[in-house]
Amino acid sequence: MLLCADAESARADLVSGSLRCPSCGRGRLGPWGRGRERAVRLHRGERAVAAPPRGRCRSCGATHMLLPSWMAPRRADGAGVIARAAAAAALHGTGSARLGADLGVPSATVRGWLRRLRARARDLRQDATAALGRLTAGRDWPCLDPCGSPLGDALAAVIACARAAIAFHEPV
C-alpha cells in the first residue's frame, strides 16, 4: 500500500511509470485497475467515497493500492479522525467514550485505535524520527522535547516530520 496526495496524482504517476515498486525496489508501477469503492468516515458522520487506483509492478508483478493521504489503510475511518483521537488522548487524557461521542465513532473502535497506537508508539516514533533526520539533513531544526508518554512522543515526532516535509517542499 502506498500513500499519495490524491487519486488524480496517483493515476498520473502510474501512467508515467514514476512510482518504484516497494516490494522489489527495482520495478516500476503501472495502472492495474481500481480497488473496491468504499465509504470512509471523516468527521461526525460525514463520509467520503473512494475507489483508490491500483498499480502493478512491471518487474515482479506485485500489486499495490495507492491510497489518498486522508485514508488510513484497512480502516473505515479517515486518518484525520484517528489522529484527532490519538492527540486528544495523548495530550489531554480524554477517554475513549468521550472521544467516540465527539467524533461520532463507537467507543470500542476508539479504544482499539488507541490500544494499537500505544502498542506501536515506539516504532512509530523511531520511524518518524528517522524520516525527520532524512528530511532535515544539513538544516537547522529544533530538537524534539519529551511529551511525557510514549504515544505523545510518537505524535510529536510525526508532527515534526510533517512540518519538515512541508518546509522542505515550500519554494525558497
Steps between C-alpha positions, in 0.01 A plus 500: 500500500632842404376840613457780249368854506180420309355256247572721198871535577518126574352417159740741330798343680384151401461596133842670493668203672666725758409287802752239611371167627530477880512118481799443272643853493605482137179483296262781414129501569249527218119535511316182605135585559346633818421386850143448608299810573467566871363767727739648755379689807665841520339686790169481687322287243646673195621241251712498186477229237818382328608224264880535514710413197708184500845467349687191387877463486623442148791298636377275786124515436407611854192722529466803728212727596570873476303656783439874530679644802172552690420127497636263761590155367245231588284741701146628450605831655718771353850571622391839636235346726748250642764772543255726689418217736868418558591863561214557747586182689874572512483872574190530718438145622152499345333161534372284218132548588525878478716483187255264335211732575692806377612330178181306428682166528423206732712515817618140443644609166685789666632263769633273226676788323661621821603149607673438165661844492632463854636153423681635193598842638870418532527378139292794377731745676809324369374505140389864520830605657696321227290671231546832678876448493492436125279803436704739711850378413728803491229735623448662836194340661379514862545193721203290607411548864352208696122519543459273799357191332621268224194584287552874555867468404405307185239759400749783558748326268233448232394866522862617477551273199188639330612858565846424360346341189287808444798732554713284271250529215425872536670723246798688639 
